[in-house]
């Protein structure tokens, strides 16, 4: 498990799977936070990105913090890998926000965004990122079995 304490608007957390060549990256460059599935065997950064999912919009997060009268916008991002290194989950403040399944070549996130039409030769499902409590349940059960 890898963690990062950050203020929304600037964050970067990269975590390598114990199963080569998978990597996940949580990144917030000021407008939004994204979670990326990457294949680190690729020659370029662009080619290494298999999929990306929106985790939050910084402005919406700030508005929510203000409405909840949350005094400090500091957050904790955590990446947890499955024992076999084929799945990775992103948690924000202890709540799962996204899950990549490298074996099934798909991702799930609470925002279900972005979604793309499949292109010829695609090996990764990008037409839906709909959240799945069942997929998260299987992931978390595998951590403790």
SVG drawing of the C-alpha trace seen along z (x, -y; Angstrom):
<svg xmlns="http://www.w3.org/2000/svg" viewBox="-23 -27 34 44">
<polyline fill="none" stroke="black" stroke-width="0.4" points="0.0,0.0 1.3,-3.5 -0.2,-6.7 0.1,-10.4 -1.2,-13.3 -2.1,-16.2 -4.2,-19.3 -6.5,-19.1 -4.9,-21.0 -1.5,-19.3 -0.8,-15.6 1.1,-12.8 1.3,-9.2 2.7,-6.4 2.6,-2.7 4.1,0.3 2.4,3.6 4.4,6.6 3.4,8.1 5.5,6.5 4.7,4.3 1.6,2.7 1.6,-0.7 -1.1,-3.0 -0.9,-6.8 -3.1,-9.2 -2.5,-12.7 -4.0,-16.1 -2.6,-19.0 -5.0,-21.7 -8.3,-21.1 -9.1,-17.5 -7.8,-14.3 -7.3,-11.3 -6.3,-7.7 -4.3,-6.0 -3.6,-2.4 -0.2,-2.1 2.0,0.5 5.6,-0.5 7.0,1.7 6.0,-0.8 8.6,-3.2 6.8,-6.5 4.6,-7.9 1.7,-8.4 1.8,-4.7 2.0,-3.5 -1.4,-4.8 -4.0,-2.1 -6.9,-3.9 -7.8,-7.0 -10.7,-7.7 -11.9,-11.0 -11.8,-10.9 -12.8,-14.4 -13.1,-18.0 -11.1,-20.3 -13.6,-23.2 -16.5,-20.8 -14.4,-19.3 -13.7,-22.7 -17.4,-23.7 -18.3,-20.5 -15.6,-21.1 -17.0,-24.7 -20.6,-23.4 -19.5,-20.8 -17.4,-23.4 -14.4,-21.1 -11.6,-23.2 -8.6,-21.7 -8.9,-20.5 -6.0,-18.0 -6.8,-14.5 -5.1,-11.1 -4.8,-9.1 -3.9,-5.4 -3.2,-2.8 -3.7,0.9 -2.7,3.8 -4.3,7.3 -2.0,10.1 -1.5,11.2 -0.7,7.6 -3.5,7.7 -5.8,5.2 -5.3,1.8 -7.7,-0.3 -7.5,-4.0 -8.9,-5.2 -9.5,-8.8 -9.8,-9.4 -10.4,-5.6 -13.2,-5.3 -12.6,-3.4 -13.0,-5.7 -11.6,-3.6 -10.4,-0.1 -8.4,1.1 -8.5,4.8 -5.5,5.5 -6.5,9.1 -10.0,8.2 -8.6,5.0 -11.2,2.7 -11.7,0.0 -14.5,-1.1 -14.9,-4.5 -17.6,-6.3 -17.7,-9.1 -18.1,-6.7 -16.2,-9.1 -14.8,-9.4 -16.3,-6.8 -15.3,-6.3 -16.5,-4.3 -14.4,-1.3 -11.8,-1.5 -10.5,1.2 -7.7,3.0 -8.7,1.8 -7.9,4.4 -9.1,2.4 -12.8,1.7 -13.3,-2.0 -17.0,-2.3 -18.0,-2.2 -16.3,-2.9 -19.5,-2.3 -18.8,-1.6 -19.2,2.0 -19.6,2.8 -19.3,6.5 -15.8,5.9 -14.7,3.9 -16.0,6.6 -14.1,9.3 -10.9,7.2 -11.2,6.5 -12.1,10.1 -8.9,11.2 -6.8,9.0 -7.7,10.9 -8.1,14.5"/>
</svg>
